[in-house]
């Protein structure tokens, strides 16, 4: 059986969807599994042994109708038996329909239901105490007679990548025997970024709790100004523990550095999903506008901790909508004193 999975979205989505391959390879070991992803997300599925082939969708294909049509023809020529469209947008609808696979599986929408032979309704609440991100993806496999399995995605690093990361850390005078933390200081956008002054206070609290803590900031060069603001807001004692200029120059380097950390702490986003896939404990601060259940399941509580404003104050569904329009005021309600007890407990557990 030849199966194509489509997920043309962000890094966290592509990584989470890769869990389907673990299940498919386990339940259908003789199947050939292909994965359509955007080129900027390739790093998180590189070396994944359950994926037989990556079909990389480039920005040029998105901009050029001729190149996109050529891509559609190449998909058609593969003669897939099954196509699973996790993305569910116009481009993936066309890929799915153009494949002419006998079994085409996707999420139900009344205006795209004709694209699929099997339309799956999304869950609004978890049925197996996993995150909705995992549960809804696993529901797509029911049409293949595969029952739910709570399998988390994995990232596969090479020995050389790990060795290079260890060397980089040592060259920067980081002691691998002492606590090392990756801090996701910024979200994917300002609406998903915890108040900088509050983040600085949490970092100060970390250093008080663990004076030997060594801290790395997760940011990319064009975010250096925002990251610097958080650094400047920290106490001078905390600043001495932060290796501000040490960060992964590309996504694989970031993954390798993260793999050497005791934990990743900070804003919810792709970095959190990557740390989980590396088996690194995480402490996650969710945006007040998000539903925590979408990306965090009750079964994760043994190693991963997540906090949301609704954990501490009365919170209605209307508040999430208000928080989308005015995230700043809601983040200001999410005081560090709410978070600190859980953070301290987390730090003590991951030593």
ZADO-1210 file (C-alpha; in nm, 4 decimals, padded with zeros to 6 digits):
<atoms>
<atom x="00.0000" y="00.0000" z="00.0000" code="UNK" pos="1"/>
<atom x="00.1280" y="00.3456" z="-00.0951" code="UNK" pos="2"/>
<atom x="00.0213" y="00.6280" z="00.1352" code="UNK" pos="3"/>
<atom x="00.0667" y="01.0057" z="00.1064" code="UNK" pos="4"/>
<atom x="00.0252" y="01.2363" z="00.4078" code="UNK" pos="5"/>
<atom x="-00.0094" y="01.6118" z="00.3475" code="UNK" pos="6"/>
<atom x="00.0790" y="01.8744" z="00.6097" code="UNK" pos="7"/>
<atom x="00.1805" y="02.2089" z="00.4548" code="UNK" pos="8"/>
<atom x="00.1932" y="02.4196" z="00.7666" code="UNK" pos="9"/>
<atom x="00.4216" y="02.5331" z="01.0479" code="UNK" pos="10"/>
<atom x="00.7002" y="02.3382" z="01.2182" code="UNK" pos="11"/>
<atom x="00.4926" y="02.2283" z="01.5171" code="UNK" pos="12"/>
<atom x="00.2152" y="02.0979" z="01.2925" code="UNK" pos="13"/>
<atom x="00.4538" y="01.9086" z="01.0645" code="UNK" pos="14"/>
<atom x="00.6300" y="01.7540" z="01.3620" code="UNK" pos="15"/>
<atom x="00.3046" y="01.6535" z="01.5341" code="UNK" pos="16"/>
<atom x="00.1691" y="01.4970" z="01.2163" code="UNK" pos="17"/>
<atom x="00.4861" y="01.2894" z="01.1845" code="UNK" pos="18"/>
<atom x="00.3496" y="01.0793" z="01.4723" code="UNK" pos="19"/>
<atom x="00.1080" y="00.9293" z="01.2178" code="UNK" pos="20"/>
<atom x="00.4044" y="00.7716" z="01.0420" code="UNK" pos="21"/>
<atom x="00.5117" y="00.5930" z="01.3589" code="UNK" pos="22"/>
<atom x="00.1658" y="00.4370" z="01.3821" code="UNK" pos="23"/>
<atom x="00.1303" y="00.3622" z="01.0104" code="UNK" pos="24"/>
<atom x="00.4690" y="00.1916" z="00.9924" code="UNK" pos="25"/>
<atom x="00.3823" y="-00.0135" z="01.2995" code="UNK" pos="26"/>
<atom x="00.0337" y="-00.1190" z="01.1820" code="UNK" pos="27"/>
<atom x="00.1086" y="-00.1424" z="00.8085" code="UNK" pos="28"/>
<atom x="00.4781" y="-00.2374" z="00.7989" code="UNK" pos="29"/>
<atom x="00.4839" y="-00.3163" z="00.4268" code="UNK" pos="30"/>
<atom x="00.3357" y="00.0212" z="00.3298" code="UNK" pos="31"/>
<atom x="00.5343" y="00.2927" z="00.1520" code="UNK" pos="32"/>
<atom x="00.4884" y="00.6265" z="00.3280" code="UNK" pos="33"/>
<atom x="00.5406" y="00.9685" z="00.1669" code="UNK" pos="34"/>
<atom x="00.5046" y="01.3119" z="00.3286" code="UNK" pos="35"/>
<atom x="00.4251" y="01.6479" z="00.1628" code="UNK" pos="36"/>
<atom x="00.5670" y="01.9365" z="00.3681" code="UNK" pos="37"/>
<atom x="00.6859" y="02.2923" z="00.3124" code="UNK" pos="38"/>
<atom x="01.0590" y="02.3346" z="00.2593" code="UNK" pos="39"/>
<atom x="01.1131" y="02.5426" z="00.5758" code="UNK" pos="40"/>
<atom x="00.9926" y="02.2557" z="00.7974" code="UNK" pos="41"/>
<atom x="01.2129" y="01.9768" z="00.6609" code="UNK" pos="42"/>
<atom x="01.4639" y="01.9873" z="00.9479" code="UNK" pos="43"/>
<atom x="01.2226" y="01.8429" z="01.2061" code="UNK" pos="44"/>
<atom x="01.1593" y="01.5248" z="01.0044" code="UNK" pos="45"/>
<atom x="01.5096" y="01.4727" z="00.8653" code="UNK" pos="46"/>
<atom x="01.6369" y="01.1175" z="00.9323" code="UNK" pos="47"/>
<atom x="01.2937" y="00.9966" z="01.0463" code="UNK" pos="48"/>
<atom x="01.3117" y="00.6231" z="00.9646" code="UNK" pos="49"/>
<atom x="00.9335" y="00.5831" z="00.9378" code="UNK" pos="50"/>
<atom x="00.9089" y="00.8274" z="00.6457" code="UNK" pos="51"/>
<atom x="01.0120" y="00.6680" z="00.3176" code="UNK" pos="52"/>
<atom x="01.0114" y="00.9849" z="00.1100" code="UNK" pos="53"/>
<atom x="00.9669" y="01.3586" z="00.1578" code="UNK" pos="54"/>
<atom x="00.7894" y="01.5597" z="-00.1111" code="UNK" pos="55"/>
<atom x="00.9088" y="01.9148" z="-00.0533" code="UNK" pos="56"/>
<atom x="00.6722" y="02.1967" z="-00.1452" code="UNK" pos="57"/>
<atom x="00.8726" y="02.5131" z="-00.2162" code="UNK" pos="58"/>
<atom x="00.7777" y="02.8835" z="-00.2191" code="UNK" pos="59"/>
<atom x="00.8376" y="02.8775" z="-00.5964" code="UNK" pos="60"/>
<atom x="00.5662" y="02.6131" z="-00.6359" code="UNK" pos="61"/>
<atom x="00.3288" y="02.8271" z="-00.4344" code="UNK" pos="62"/>
<atom x="00.3946" y="03.1363" z="-00.6465" code="UNK" pos="63"/>
<atom x="00.3997" y="02.9695" z="-00.9903" code="UNK" pos="64"/>
<atom x="00.0888" y="02.7984" z="-01.1302" code="UNK" pos="65"/>
<atom x="00.3085" y="02.6108" z="-01.3795" code="UNK" pos="66"/>
<atom x="00.5330" y="02.4696" z="-01.1075" code="UNK" pos="67"/>
<atom x="00.2363" y="02.3812" z="-00.8886" code="UNK" pos="68"/>
<atom x="00.0723" y="02.1987" z="-01.1797" code="UNK" pos="69"/>
<atom x="00.3967" y="02.0101" z="-01.2413" code="UNK" pos="70"/>
<atom x="00.3950" y="01.9085" z="-00.8739" code="UNK" pos="71"/>
<atom x="00.0345" y="01.7888" z="-00.9058" code="UNK" pos="72"/>
<atom x="00.1278" y="01.5752" z="-01.2042" code="UNK" pos="73"/>
<atom x="00.4166" y="01.4191" z="-01.0127" code="UNK" pos="74"/>
<atom x="00.1771" y="01.3299" z="-00.7305" code="UNK" pos="75"/>
<atom x="-00.0664" y="01.1754" z="-00.9768" code="UNK" pos="76"/>
<atom x="00.2131" y="00.9670" z="-01.1317" code="UNK" pos="77"/>
<atom x="00.2938" y="00.8134" z="-00.7908" code="UNK" pos="78"/>
<atom x="-00.0443" y="00.6312" z="-00.7994" code="UNK" pos="79"/>
<atom x="-00.1142" y="00.6489" z="-00.4282" code="UNK" pos="80"/>
<atom x="-00.3651" y="00.4099" z="-00.2746" code="UNK" pos="81"/>
<atom x="-00.4399" y="00.6435" z="00.0167" code="UNK" pos="82"/>
<atom x="-00.3998" y="01.0178" z="00.0669" code="UNK" pos="83"/>
<atom x="-00.4432" y="01.1696" z="00.4134" code="UNK" pos="84"/>
<atom x="-00.4895" y="01.5476" z="00.4018" code="UNK" pos="85"/>
<atom x="-00.4122" y="01.6836" z="00.7478" code="UNK" pos="86"/>
<atom x="-00.3791" y="02.0433" z="00.6275" code="UNK" pos="87"/>
<atom x="-00.7189" y="02.0860" z="00.4629" code="UNK" pos="88"/>
<atom x="-00.6549" y="02.4058" z="00.2652" code="UNK" pos="89"/>
<atom x="-00.7065" y="02.4776" z="-00.1057" code="UNK" pos="90"/>
<atom x="-00.3580" y="02.3672" z="-00.2098" code="UNK" pos="91"/>
<atom x="-00.3756" y="02.0374" z="-00.0225" code="UNK" pos="92"/>
<atom x="-00.7339" y="01.9853" z="-00.1442" code="UNK" pos="93"/>
<atom x="-00.6037" y="02.0046" z="-00.5005" code="UNK" pos="94"/>
<atom x="-00.3154" y="01.7674" z="-00.4267" code="UNK" pos="95"/>
<atom x="-00.5568" y="01.5214" z="-00.2682" code="UNK" pos="96"/>
<atom x="-00.8140" y="01.5380" z="-00.5486" code="UNK" pos="97"/>
<atom x="-00.5516" y="01.5317" z="-00.8245" code="UNK" pos="98"/>
<atom x="-00.3887" y="01.2193" z="-00.6800" code="UNK" pos="99"/>
<atom x="-00.6924" y="01.0109" z="-00.7808" code="UNK" pos="100"/>
<atom x="-00.6263" y="00.7846" z="-00.4837" code="UNK" pos="101"/>
<atom x="-00.9128" y="00.5455" z="-00.4176" code="UNK" pos="102"/>
<atom x="-00.9157" y="00.6459" z="-00.0513" code="UNK" pos="103"/>
<atom x="-00.8858" y="01.0168" z="00.0301" code="UNK" pos="104"/>
<atom x="-00.9162" y="01.1127" z="00.3965" code="UNK" pos="105"/>
<atom x="-00.9593" y="01.4612" z="00.5392" code="UNK" pos="106"/>
<atom x="-01.1399" y="01.6720" z="00.7975" code="UNK" pos="107"/>
<atom x="-01.5036" y="01.7453" z="00.7267" code="UNK" pos="108"/>
<atom x="-01.5989" y="02.0856" z="00.5890" code="UNK" pos="109"/>
<atom x="-01.9233" y="02.1153" z="00.3961" code="UNK" pos="110"/>
<atom x="-01.7562" y="02.3040" z="00.1099" code="UNK" pos="111"/>
<atom x="-01.4700" y="02.0532" z="00.0614" code="UNK" pos="112"/>
<atom x="-01.6437" y="01.7255" z="00.1452" code="UNK" pos="113"/>
<atom x="-01.6487" y="01.6284" z="-00.2248" code="UNK" pos="114"/>
<atom x="-01.2672" y="01.6133" z="-00.2224" code="UNK" pos="115"/>
<atom x="-01.2560" y="01.3191" z="00.0181" code="UNK" pos="116"/>
<atom x="-01.3975" y="00.9687" z="00.0203" code="UNK" pos="117"/>
<atom x="-01.3810" y="00.9739" z="00.4010" code="UNK" pos="118"/>
<atom x="-01.4702" y="01.2942" z="00.5880" code="UNK" pos="119"/>
<atom x="-01.3664" y="01.2989" z="00.9540" code="UNK" pos="120"/>
<atom x="-01.5249" y="01.5322" z="01.2084" code="UNK" pos="121"/>
<atom x="-01.2816" y="01.6935" z="01.4484" code="UNK" pos="122"/>
<atom x="-01.3134" y="01.6326" z="01.8188" code="UNK" pos="123"/>
<atom x="-01.3896" y="01.9331" z="02.0371" code="UNK" pos="124"/>
<atom x="-01.2822" y="01.7552" z="02.3548" code="UNK" pos="125"/>
<atom x="-01.0175" y="01.4831" z="02.4001" code="UNK" pos="126"/>
<atom x="-01.1422" y="01.1251" z="02.4302" code="UNK" pos="127"/>
<atom x="-00.8146" y="00.9688" z="02.5459" code="UNK" pos="128"/>
<atom x="-00.6602" y="01.2449" z="02.7648" code="UNK" pos="129"/>
<atom x="-00.4095" y="01.3322" z="02.4937" code="UNK" pos="130"/>
<atom x="-00.3874" y="01.6742" z="02.3266" code="UNK" pos="131"/>
<atom x="-00.6480" y="01.7511" z="02.0629" code="UNK" pos="132"/>
<atom x="-00.3605" y="01.7954" z="01.8174" code="UNK" pos="133"/>
<atom x="-00.2745" y="01.4260" z="01.8594" code="UNK" pos="134"/>
<atom x="-00.6284" y="01.2937" z="01.8985" code="UNK" pos="135"/>
<atom x="-00.7659" y="01.4631" z="01.5875" code="UNK" pos="136"/>
<atom x="-00.4741" y="01.3432" z="01.3784" code="UNK" pos="137"/>
<atom x="-00.5162" y="00.9875" z="01.5011" code="UNK" pos="138"/>
<atom x="-00.8858" y="01.0008" z="01.4086" code="UNK" pos="139"/>
<atom x="-00.7777" y="01.0275" z="01.0456" code="UNK" pos="140"/>
<atom x="-00.6441" y="00.6715" z="01.0711" code="UNK" pos="141"/>
<atom x="-00.9766" y="00.5206" z="01.1761" code="UNK" pos="142"/>
<atom x="-01.0696" y="00.4814" z="00.8081" code="UNK" pos="143"/>
<atom x="-00.7710" y="00.2464" z="00.7815" code="UNK" pos="144"/>
<atom x="-00.9041" y="00.0421" z="01.0752" code="UNK" pos="145"/>
<atom x="-00.6303" y="00.1735" z="01.3040" code="UNK" pos="146"/>
<atom x="-00.7404" y="00.2490" z="01.6589" code="UNK" pos="147"/>
<atom x="-00.6172" y="00.5429" z="01.8645" code="UNK" pos="148"/>
<atom x="-00.2604" y="00.5231" z="01.9918" code="UNK" pos="149"/>
<atom x="-00.1077" y="00.7965" z="02.2070" code="UNK" pos="150"/>
<atom x="00.2244" y="00.8120" z="02.0258" code="UNK" pos="151"/>
<atom x="00.4242" y="01.1341" z="02.0432" code="UNK" pos="152"/>
<atom x="00.6384" y="01.2520" z="01.7513" code="UNK" pos="153"/>
<atom x="01.0145" y="01.2002" z="01.7599" code="UNK" pos="154"/>
<atom x="01.3127" y="01.3909" z="01.6251" code="UNK" pos="155"/>
<atom x="01.6165" y="01.1950" z="01.5109" code="UNK" pos="156"/>
<atom x="01.9587" y="01.3543" z="01.5541" code="UNK" pos="157"/>
<atom x="02.2835" y="01.2051" z="01.4326" code="UNK" pos="158"/>
<atom x="02.5768" y="01.1260" z="01.6601" code="UNK" pos="159"/>
<atom x="02.7785" y="01.3953" z="01.4840" code="UNK" pos="160"/>
<atom x="02.5104" y="01.6586" z="01.5458" code="UNK" pos="161"/>
<atom x="02.5023" y="01.5746" z="01.9157" code="UNK" pos="162"/>
<atom x="02.8813" y="01.5687" z="01.9383" code="UNK" pos="163"/>
<atom x="02.9072" y="01.9081" z="01.7644" code="UNK" pos="164"/>
<atom x="02.6510" y="02.0563" z="02.0061" code="UNK" pos="165"/>
<atom x="02.8441" y="01.9285" z="02.3071" code="UNK" pos="166"/>
<atom x="03.1639" y="02.0737" z="02.1650" code="UNK" pos="167"/>
<atom x="02.9962" y="02.4112" z="02.1051" code="UNK" pos="168"/>
<atom x="02.8688" y="02.4226" z="02.4619" code="UNK" pos="169"/>
<atom x="03.2096" y="02.3366" z="02.6053" code="UNK" pos="170"/>
<atom x="03.3788" y="02.5961" z="02.3853" code="UNK" pos="171"/>
<atom x="03.1431" y="02.8535" z="02.5349" code="UNK" pos="172"/>
<atom x="03.2446" y="02.7448" z="02.8868" code="UNK" pos="173"/>
<atom x="02.9187" y="02.5700" z="02.9682" code="UNK" pos="174"/>
<atom x="02.9503" y="02.2923" z="03.2231" code="UNK" pos="175"/>
<atom x="02.7437" y="01.9964" z="03.1010" code="UNK" pos="176"/>
<atom x="02.7314" y="01.8603" z="03.4571" code="UNK" pos="177"/>
<atom x="02.5370" y="02.1645" z="03.5791" code="UNK" pos="178"/>
<atom x="02.1718" y="02.2521" z="03.5012" code="UNK" pos="179"/>
<atom x="02.1256" y="02.3885" z="03.1505" code="UNK" pos="180"/>
<atom x="01.7962" y="02.5378" z="03.0333" code="UNK" pos="181"/>
<atom x="01.6707" y="02.6515" z="02.6947" code="UNK" pos="182"/>
<atom x="01.4344" y="02.9449" z="02.7343" code="UNK" pos="183"/>
<atom x="01.1731" y="03.0108" z="02.4680" code="UNK" pos="184"/>
<atom x="01.1694" y="03.3809" z="02.5483" code="UNK" pos="185"/>
<atom x="00.9557" y="03.4807" z="02.2505" code="UNK" pos="186"/>
<atom x="00.6452" y="03.3334" z="02.0945" code="UNK" pos="187"/>
<atom x="00.5851" y="03.3058" z="01.7216" code="UNK" pos="188"/>
<atom x="00.4370" y="03.6568" z="01.7351" code="UNK" pos="189"/>
<atom x="00.3711" y="03.9262" z="02.0005" code="UNK" pos="190"/>
<atom x="00.0206" y="03.7873" z="02.0666" code="UNK" pos="191"/>
<atom x="00.1808" y="03.4617" z="02.1818" code="UNK" pos="192"/>
<atom x="00.4641" y="03.6160" z="02.3852" code="UNK" pos="193"/>
<atom x="00.4554" y="03.6391" z="02.7640" code="UNK" pos="194"/>
<atom x="00.5106" y="03.9939" z="02.8935" code="UNK" pos="195"/>
<atom x="00.8905" y="04.0592" z="02.8744" code="UNK" pos="196"/>
<atom x="00.9175" y="04.2072" z="03.2251" code="UNK" pos="197"/>
<atom x="00.7269" y="03.9095" z="03.3651" code="UNK" pos="198"/>
<atom x="00.9516" y="03.6649" z="03.1800" code="UNK" pos="199"/>
<atom x="01.2553" y="03.8386" z="03.3300" code="UNK" pos="200"/>
<atom x="01.1085" y="03.7972" z="03.6793" code="UNK" pos="201"/>
<atom x="01.0586" y="03.4244" z="03.6182" code="UNK" pos="202"/>
<atom x="01.4216" y="03.3936" z="03.5074" code="UNK" pos="203"/>
<atom x="01.5340" y="03.5763" z="03.8204" code="UNK" pos="204"/>
<atom x="01.3303" y="03.3316" z="04.0280" code="UNK" pos="205"/>
<atom x="01.4920" y="03.0388" z="03.8441" code="UNK" pos="206"/>
<atom x="01.8397" y="03.1597" z="03.9296" code="UNK" pos="207"/>
<atom x="01.7454" y="03.2155" z="04.2944" code="UNK" pos="208"/>
<atom x="01.6157" y="02.8569" z="04.3046" code="UNK" pos="209"/>
<atom x="01.9161" y="02.7183" z="04.1137" code="UNK" pos="210"/>
<atom x="02.2216" y="02.9467" z="04.1428" code="UNK" pos="211"/>
<atom x="02.4201" y="02.7173" z="03.9121" code="UNK" pos="212"/>
<atom x="02.1597" y="02.7328" z="03.6346" code="UNK" pos="213"/>
<atom x="02.2999" y="02.8044" z="03.2893" code="UNK" pos="214"/>
<atom x="02.0543" y="02.9683" z="03.0499" code="UNK" pos="215"/>
<atom x="02.0296" y="02.9740" z="02.6713" code="UNK" pos="216"/>
<atom x="01.7832" y="03.1986" z="02.4858" code="UNK" pos="217"/>
<atom x="01.5915" y="03.0614" z="02.1889" code="UNK" pos="218"/>
<atom x="01.5581" y="03.3361" z="01.9291" code="UNK" pos="219"/>
<atom x="01.6605" y="03.4080" z="01.5717" code="UNK" pos="220"/>
<atom x="01.8821" y="03.7036" z="01.4674" code="UNK" pos="221"/>
<atom x="01.5913" y="03.9288" z="01.3623" code="UNK" pos="222"/>
<atom x="01.4442" y="03.8862" z="01.7128" code="UNK" pos="223"/>
<atom x="01.7620" y="03.9957" z="01.8910" code="UNK" pos="224"/>
<atom x="01.6164" y="04.3344" z="01.9919" code="UNK" pos="225"/>
<atom x="01.3171" y="04.1739" z="02.1664" code="UNK" pos="226"/>
<atom x="01.5386" y="03.9105" z="02.3301" code="UNK" pos="227"/>
<atom x="01.7779" y="04.1823" z="02.4468" code="UNK" pos="228"/>
<atom x="01.4902" y="04.3639" z="02.6180" code="UNK" pos="229"/>
<atom x="01.4197" y="04.0556" z="02.8282" code="UNK" pos="230"/>
<atom x="01.7896" y="04.0140" z="02.9070" code="UNK" pos="231"/>
<atom x="01.8151" y="04.3799" z="03.0151" code="UNK" pos="232"/>
<atom x="01.5114" y="04.3403" z="03.2426" code="UNK" pos="233"/>
<atom x="01.6800" y="04.0567" z="03.4339" code="UNK" pos="234"/>
<atom x="01.8850" y="04.1154" z="03.7489" code="UNK" pos="235"/>
<atom x="02.2612" y="04.1442" z="03.7068" code="UNK" pos="236"/>
<atom x="02.2992" y="03.8081" z="03.8830" code="UNK" pos="237"/>
<atom x="02.0687" y="03.6406" z="03.6308" code="UNK" pos="238"/>
<atom x="02.2389" y="03.8118" z="03.3368" code="UNK" pos="239"/>
<atom x="02.5668" y="03.6467" z="03.4337" code="UNK" pos="240"/>
<atom x="02.3989" y="03.3052" z="03.3948" code="UNK" pos="241"/>
<atom x="02.2624" y="03.3788" z="03.0445" code="UNK" pos="242"/>
<atom x="02.4716" y="03.2869" z="02.7395" code="UNK" pos="243"/>
<atom x="02.2949" y="03.5390" z="02.5203" code="UNK" pos="244"/>
<atom x="02.5054" y="03.5067" z="02.2063" code="UNK" pos="245"/>
<atom x="02.4946" y="03.1279" z="02.1953" code="UNK" pos="246"/>
<atom x="02.2097" y="02.9984" z="01.9836" code="UNK" pos="247"/>
<atom x="02.1593" y="02.7560" z="01.6964" code="UNK" pos="248"/>
<atom x="02.2499" y="02.9126" z="01.3631" code="UNK" pos="249"/>
<atom x="01.9977" y="02.6854" z="01.1944" code="UNK" pos="250"/>
<atom x="01.7145" y="02.4594" z="01.3051" code="UNK" pos="251"/>
<atom x="01.9201" y="02.1401" z="01.3282" code="UNK" pos="252"/>
<atom x="02.1808" y="02.3185" z="01.5445" code="UNK" pos="253"/>
<atom x="01.9026" y="02.4443" z="01.7711" code="UNK" pos="254"/>
<atom x="01.7686" y="02.0895" z="01.8029" code="UNK" pos="255"/>
<atom x="02.1103" y="01.9521" z="01.8902" code="UNK" pos="256"/>
<atom x="02.1702" y="02.2222" z="02.1538" code="UNK" pos="257"/>
<atom x="01.8244" y="02.1647" z="02.3014" code="UNK" pos="258"/>
<atom x="01.8930" y="01.7920" z="02.3251" code="UNK" pos="259"/>
<atom x="02.1688" y="01.8714" z="02.5781" code="UNK" pos="260"/>
<atom x="01.9437" y="02.0811" z="02.8036" code="UNK" pos="261"/>
<atom x="01.7752" y="01.9681" z="03.1241" code="UNK" pos="262"/>
<atom x="01.4515" y="02.1357" z="03.0126" code="UNK" pos="263"/>
<atom x="01.2938" y="02.3909" z="02.7818" code="UNK" pos="264"/>
<atom x="01.0923" y="02.6663" z="02.9502" code="UNK" pos="265"/>
<atom x="00.8847" y="02.9455" z="02.8018" code="UNK" pos="266"/>
<atom x="00.6231" y="03.0413" z="02.5473" code="UNK" pos="267"/>
<atom x="00.4137" y="02.7758" z="02.3764" code="UNK" pos="268"/>
<atom x="00.5134" y="02.7160" z="02.0157" code="UNK" pos="269"/>
<atom x="00.7219" y="02.5089" z="01.7787" code="UNK" pos="270"/>
<atom x="01.0245" y="02.5023" z="02.0105" code="UNK" pos="271"/>
<atom x="00.8153" y="02.3305" z="02.2776" code="UNK" pos="272"/>
<atom x="00.6991" y="02.0630" z="02.0353" code="UNK" pos="273"/>
<atom x="01.0565" y="02.0046" z="01.9254" code="UNK" pos="274"/>
<atom x="01.1817" y="01.9711" z="02.2835" code="UNK" pos="275"/>
<atom x="00.9085" y="01.7164" z="02.3589" code="UNK" pos="276"/>
<atom x="01.0046" y="01.5206" z="02.0465" code="UNK" pos="277"/>
<atom x="01.3630" y="01.5117" z="02.1768" code="UNK" pos="278"/>
<atom x="01.2438" y="01.3769" z="02.5123" code="UNK" pos="279"/>
<atom x="01.3331" y="01.6997" z="02.6946" code="UNK" pos="280"/>
<atom x="01.0996" y="01.8101" z="02.9794" code="UNK" pos="281"/>
<atom x="00.9061" y="02.1300" z="02.9085" code="UNK" pos="282"/>
<atom x="00.7410" y="02.4048" z="03.1110" code="UNK" pos="283"/>
<atom x="00.4954" y="02.5834" z="02.8842" code="UNK" pos="284"/>
<atom x="00.3306" y="02.9238" z="02.9183" code="UNK" pos="285"/>
<atom x="00.0215" y="02.9315" z="02.6972" code="UNK" pos="286"/>
<atom x="-00.1161" y="03.2472" z="02.5423" code="UNK" pos="287"/>
<atom x="-00.4440" y="03.3534" z="02.7103" code="UNK" pos="288"/>
<atom x="-00.6072" y="03.3430" z="02.3652" code="UNK" pos="289"/>
<atom x="-00.5328" y="02.9732" z="02.3117" code="UNK" pos="290"/>
<atom x="-00.7072" y="02.6576" z="02.4263" code="UNK" pos="291"/>
<atom x="-00.4495" y="02.4638" z="02.6295" code="UNK" pos="292"/>
<atom x="-00.6178" y="02.1319" z="02.5461" code="UNK" pos="293"/>
<atom x="-00.5320" y="02.1776" z="02.1784" code="UNK" pos="294"/>
<atom x="-00.1620" y="02.1191" z="02.2401" code="UNK" pos="295"/>
<atom x="-00.1386" y="01.9738" z="02.5888" code="UNK" pos="296"/>
<atom x="-00.2845" y="01.6482" z="02.7139" code="UNK" pos="297"/>
<atom x="-00.3477" y="01.5276" z="03.0666" code="UNK" pos="298"/>
<atom x="-00.1225" y="01.2267" z="03.0039" code="UNK" pos="299"/>
<atom x="00.1806" y="01.4583" z="02.9746" code="UNK" pos="300"/>
<atom x="00.1874" y="01.5652" z="03.3382" code="UNK" pos="301"/>
<atom x="00.4682" y="01.3265" z="03.4348" code="UNK" pos="302"/>
<atom x="00.7371" y="01.5170" z="03.2427" code="UNK" pos="303"/>
<atom x="00.5759" y="01.8275" z="03.0950" code="UNK" pos="304"/>
<atom x="00.3941" y="02.1108" z="03.2700" code="UNK" pos="305"/>
<atom x="00.1705" y="02.3746" z="03.1121" code="UNK" pos="306"/>
<atom x="00.0112" y="02.6860" z="03.2586" code="UNK" pos="307"/>
<atom x="-00.2690" y="02.9042" z="03.1252" code="UNK" pos="308"/>
<atom x="-00.4313" y="03.2132" z="03.2742" code="UNK" pos="309"/>
<atom x="-00.7555" y="03.0149" z="03.3129" code="UNK" pos="310"/>
<atom x="-00.5756" y="02.7941" z="03.5690" code="UNK" pos="311"/>
<atom x="-00.5671" y="03.0888" z="03.8087" code="UNK" pos="312"/>
<atom x="-00.8630" y="03.3214" z="03.7498" code="UNK" pos="313"/>
<atom x="-01.2250" y="03.2798" z="03.6329" code="UNK" pos="314"/>
<atom x="-01.2167" y="03.2481" z="03.2567" code="UNK" pos="315"/>
<atom x="-01.4988" y="03.2224" z="03.0028" code="UNK" pos="316"/>
<atom x="-01.4854" y="03.1260" z="02.6360" code="UNK" pos="317"/>
<atom x="-01.5527" y="03.4911" z="02.5577" code="UNK" pos="318"/>
<atom x="-01.2261" y="03.5804" z="02.7340" code="UNK" pos="319"/>
<atom x="-01.0282" y="03.3871" z="02.4728" code="UNK" pos="320"/>
<atom x="-01.1853" y="03.5982" z="02.1996" code="UNK" pos="321"/>
<atom x="-01.1173" y="03.9181" z="02.3937" code="UNK" pos="322"/>
<atom x="-00.7570" y="03.8034" z="02.4501" code="UNK" pos="323"/>
<atom x="-00.7100" y="03.7649" z="02.0741" code="UNK" pos="324"/>
<atom x="-00.8082" y="04.1287" z="02.0270" code="UNK" pos="325"/>
<atom x="-00.6207" y="04.2614" z="02.3308" code="UNK" pos="326"/>
<atom x="-00.3491" y="04.0130" z="02.4347" code="UNK" pos="327"/>
<atom x="-00.1468" y="04.2671" z="02.6324" code="UNK" pos="328"/>
<atom x="-00.4100" y="04.3324" z="02.8987" code="UNK" pos="329"/>
<atom x="-00.4680" y="03.9598" z="02.9479" code="UNK" pos="330"/>
<atom x="-00.0968" y="03.8833" z="02.9692" code="UNK" pos="331"/>
<atom x="-00.0647" y="04.1542" z="03.2360" code="UNK" pos="332"/>
<atom x="-00.3191" y="03.9598" z="03.4435" code="UNK" pos="333"/>
<atom x="-00.0985" y="03.6494" z="03.4119" code="UNK" pos="334"/>
<atom x="00.1354" y="03.7502" z="03.6933" code="UNK" pos="335"/>
<atom x="00.4672" y="03.5720" z="03.7602" code="UNK" pos="336"/>
<atom x="00.3517" y="03.5001" z="04.1163" code="UNK" pos="337"/>
<atom x="00.0850" y="03.2706" z="03.9692" code="UNK" pos="338"/>
<atom x="00.3434" y="03.0700" z="03.7777" code="UNK" pos="339"/>
<atom x="00.6375" y="03.0618" z="04.0193" code="UNK" pos="340"/>
<atom x="00.5208" y="02.7776" z="04.2511" code="UNK" pos="341"/>
<atom x="00.4721" y="02.5355" z="03.9614" code="UNK" pos="342"/>
<atom x="00.7949" y="02.6480" z="03.7976" code="UNK" pos="343"/>
<atom x="00.9962" y="02.5905" z="04.1161" code="UNK" pos="344"/>
<atom x="00.8414" y="02.2456" z="04.1583" code="UNK" pos="345"/>
<atom x="00.9228" y="02.1668" z="03.7948" code="UNK" pos="346"/>
<atom x="01.2867" y="02.2751" z="03.8352" code="UNK" pos="347"/>
<atom x="01.3287" y="02.0542" z="04.1398" code="UNK" pos="348"/>
<atom x="01.1876" y="01.7545" z="03.9543" code="UNK" pos="349"/>
<atom x="01.4146" y="01.7846" z="03.6489" code="UNK" pos="350"/>
<atom x="01.7449" y="01.8246" z="03.8340" code="UNK" pos="351"/>
</atoms>
